[in-house]
């Protein structure tokens, strides 16, 4: 959806920029104030160049603004993977402990707790 919206906006802007560049070929002298340089460029190059520089500055600002949340998301995802690995390891250790406890008491480790209770009640009733 964002891509479609981008092209809906970009195509008319690019068409207007192309028309502007085609019509405005008159040379203009640009004085680069703190420096003793002068540039003679077509008006279209000066205006579209300023637009391009502004767009690049805006893009860089947006990218650096979003850098901190991206790094936070990366750190949280890495921490989440670490916790999931630790959780799997602990679940395996718990299952092993249950198997060892069941073997030491002589119970069938494949039976659930409900099955054990039912068997105990049946045995008590006999």
C-alpha positions as a Markdown table, in Angstrom:
| # | Residue | x | y | z |
|---|---|---|---|---|
| 1 | Unk | 0.0 | 0.0 | 0.0 |
| 2 | Unk | 2.8 | 2.4 | 0.9 |
| 3 | Unk | 4.5 | 1.6 | -2.5 |
| 4 | Unk | 1.3 | 2.4 | -4.4 |
| 5 | Unk | 0.9 | 5.7 | -2.4 |
| 6 | Unk | 4.6 | 6.5 | -3.2 |
| 7 | Unk | 4.1 | 6.1 | -6.9 |
| 8 | Unk | 0.9 | 8.1 | -6.9 |
| 9 | Unk | 2.8 | 11.0 | -5.5 |
| 10 | Unk | 6.1 | 10.4 | -7.2 |
| 11 | Unk | 4.9 | 10.3 | -10.8 |
| 12 | Unk | 3.3 | 13.7 | -10.9 |
| 13 | Unk | 6.2 | 15.3 | -8.9 |
| 14 | Unk | 8.7 | 13.8 | -11.4 |
| 15 | Unk | 6.6 | 15.0 | -14.4 |
| 16 | Unk | 6.4 | 18.5 | -13.0 |
| 17 | Unk | 10.2 | 18.5 | -12.3 |
| 18 | Unk | 10.9 | 17.3 | -15.8 |
| 19 | Unk | 8.7 | 20.0 | -17.3 |
| 20 | Unk | 10.3 | 22.6 | -15.0 |
| 21 | Unk | 13.8 | 21.6 | -16.1 |
| 22 | Unk | 12.8 | 21.6 | -19.8 |
| 23 | Unk | 11.4 | 25.2 | -19.6 |
| 24 | Unk | 13.9 | 26.8 | -17.3 |
| 25 | Unk | 17.3 | 26.7 | -19.1 |
| 26 | Unk | 18.3 | 30.3 | -18.5 |
| 27 | Unk | 21.7 | 30.5 | -16.8 |
| 28 | Unk | 21.9 | 32.0 | -13.3 |
| 29 | Unk | 25.0 | 32.8 | -11.3 |
| 30 | Unk | 25.2 | 31.4 | -7.8 |
| 31 | Unk | 27.6 | 33.0 | -5.3 |
| 32 | Unk | 28.6 | 30.5 | -2.6 |
| 33 | Unk | 28.7 | 33.1 | 0.2 |
| 34 | Unk | 31.4 | 32.1 | 2.7 |
| 35 | Unk | 33.6 | 31.1 | -0.2 |
| 36 | Unk | 34.8 | 33.2 | -3.1 |
| 37 | Unk | 33.3 | 30.9 | -5.7 |
| 38 | Unk | 30.6 | 31.5 | -8.3 |
| 39 | Unk | 28.8 | 28.9 | -10.3 |
| 40 | Unk | 26.8 | 29.6 | -13.4 |
| 41 | Unk | 24.1 | 27.0 | -13.8 |
| 42 | Unk | 20.7 | 26.7 | -15.5 |
| 43 | Unk | 17.8 | 27.7 | -13.2 |
| 44 | Unk | 16.4 | 24.2 | -13.3 |
| 45 | Unk | 19.7 | 22.6 | -12.1 |
| 46 | Unk | 19.9 | 25.1 | -9.2 |
| 47 | Unk | 16.3 | 24.5 | -8.1 |
| 48 | Unk | 16.3 | 20.8 | -8.6 |
| 49 | Unk | 19.7 | 20.5 | -7.0 |
| 50 | Unk | 18.4 | 22.4 | -3.9 |
| 51 | Unk | 15.4 | 20.1 | -3.8 |
| 52 | Unk | 17.6 | 17.0 | -4.0 |
| 53 | Unk | 19.9 | 18.2 | -1.3 |
| 54 | Unk | 16.9 | 18.9 | 0.9 |
| 55 | Unk | 15.5 | 15.5 | 0.2 |
| 56 | Unk | 18.8 | 13.8 | 1.1 |
| 57 | Unk | 19.0 | 15.8 | 4.4 |
| 58 | Unk | 15.4 | 14.8 | 5.3 |
| 59 | Unk | 16.1 | 11.2 | 4.5 |
| 60 | Unk | 19.3 | 11.2 | 6.7 |
| 61 | Unk | 17.4 | 12.8 | 9.5 |
| 62 | Unk | 14.6 | 10.3 | 9.4 |
| 63 | Unk | 17.1 | 7.4 | 9.1 |
| 64 | Unk | 19.1 | 8.5 | 12.2 |
| 65 | Unk | 15.9 | 9.3 | 14.1 |
| 66 | Unk | 14.7 | 5.7 | 13.6 |
| 67 | Unk | 18.1 | 4.2 | 14.5 |
| 68 | Unk | 17.5 | 4.1 | 18.3 |
| 69 | Unk | 14.2 | 2.2 | 18.1 |
| 70 | Unk | 15.7 | -0.2 | 15.5 |
| 71 | Unk | 18.6 | -0.9 | 17.8 |
| 72 | Unk | 16.2 | -1.4 | 20.8 |
| 73 | Unk | 14.1 | -3.8 | 18.7 |
| 74 | Unk | 17.2 | -5.7 | 17.7 |
| 75 | Unk | 18.4 | -6.0 | 21.3 |
| 76 | Unk | 15.0 | -7.1 | 22.5 |
| 77 | Unk | 14.7 | -9.8 | 19.8 |
| 78 | Unk | 18.2 | -11.1 | 20.7 |
| 79 | Unk | 17.2 | -11.2 | 24.4 |
| 80 | Unk | 13.9 | -13.0 | 23.5 |
| 81 | Unk | 15.9 | -15.6 | 21.5 |
| 82 | Unk | 18.2 | -16.1 | 24.5 |
| 83 | Unk | 15.3 | -16.5 | 26.9 |
| 84 | Unk | 13.5 | -19.0 | 24.6 |
| 85 | Unk | 16.7 | -21.1 | 24.4 |
| 86 | Unk | 17.0 | -20.9 | 28.2 |
| 87 | Unk | 13.4 | -21.9 | 28.6 |
| 88 | Unk | 13.7 | -24.9 | 26.3 |
| 89 | Unk | 16.8 | -26.0 | 28.2 |
| 90 | Unk | 15.0 | -25.7 | 31.6 |
| 91 | Unk | 11.9 | -27.5 | 30.3 |
| 92 | Unk | 14.1 | -30.4 | 29.1 |
| 93 | Unk | 15.9 | -30.4 | 32.5 |
| 94 | Unk | 12.5 | -30.5 | 34.3 |
| 95 | Unk | 11.3 | -33.4 | 32.1 |
| 96 | Unk | 14.5 | -35.3 | 32.8 |
| 97 | Unk | 13.9 | -34.7 | 36.6 |
| 98 | Unk | 10.4 | -36.0 | 36.3 |
| 99 | Unk | 11.6 | -39.1 | 34.4 |
| 100 | Unk | 14.2 | -39.7 | 37.1 |
| 101 | Unk | 11.7 | -39.2 | 39.9 |
| 102 | Unk | 9.2 | -41.6 | 38.2 |
| 103 | Unk | 11.9 | -44.2 | 37.7 |
| 104 | Unk | 13.1 | -44.0 | 41.3 |
| 105 | Unk | 9.5 | -44.4 | 42.6 |
| 106 | Unk | 8.6 | -47.1 | 40.1 |
| 107 | Unk | 5.9 | -45.2 | 38.4 |
| 108 | Unk | 5.3 | -45.3 | 34.7 |
| 109 | Unk | 6.7 | -41.9 | 33.4 |
| 110 | Unk | 4.4 | -42.1 | 30.3 |
| 111 | Unk | 1.3 | -41.7 | 32.6 |
| 112 | Unk | -0.1 | -38.3 | 33.3 |
| 113 | Unk | -0.9 | -37.1 | 36.8 |
| 114 | Unk | -4.6 | -37.7 | 36.2 |
| 115 | Unk | -4.0 | -41.3 | 35.2 |
| 116 | Unk | -1.8 | -41.9 | 38.3 |
| 117 | Unk | -4.6 | -40.4 | 40.5 |
| 118 | Unk | -7.2 | -42.7 | 38.9 |
| 119 | Unk | -5.0 | -45.7 | 39.4 |
| 120 | Unk | -4.4 | -44.8 | 43.0 |
| 121 | Unk | -8.2 | -44.4 | 43.6 |
| 122 | Unk | -8.9 | -47.7 | 42.0 |
| 123 | Unk | -6.2 | -49.4 | 44.0 |
| 124 | Unk | -7.5 | -47.8 | 47.2 |
| 125 | Unk | -11.0 | -48.9 | 46.4 |
| 126 | Unk | -10.1 | -52.6 | 46.0 |
